[in-house]
Amino acid sequence: MPAFTLSLALRSSAPLDDAAIDSLRAVLRPDDPELRVWREPDRAVLRVATECTAPDLDAALDLGMTLADEANAACPGRVFEVAAMGDEDSQVWRAGP
């Protein structure tokens, strides 16, 4: 099955300090060794990325949307971008204005 990179961006409704990021890492897929969580400096934007396998790009994006739901449940705010990237193509979902 093909491998994909999933990434998402969430605009937090709460301040994102180091303690908030550590807290999120502890609850968001703690058994996923590929999961990366970071914040953009000087912005209330949380970034999350991981790897997955899926039959195709559409299925990978669906897995990315599931990850977005999980991140949004752990960090109040609004997910505004979810991406699935393979070796040859990518697919991105963006929230409307």
Number of C-alpha atoms within 10 A of each C-alpha: 8 12 17 24 19 27 24 24 22 22 20 18 12 11 10 20 12 11 9 14 15 12 13 17 18 11 12 19 14 11 9 10 9 12 16 13 17 17 20 11 10 7 11 16 20 22 17 20 19 18 18 15 15 15 11 14 20 13 13 26 24 16 19 27 21 13 21 23 14 14 26 17 11 14 22 13 17 18 22 16 19 25 23 29 18 16 9 5 9 16 14 14 14 12 9 6 4
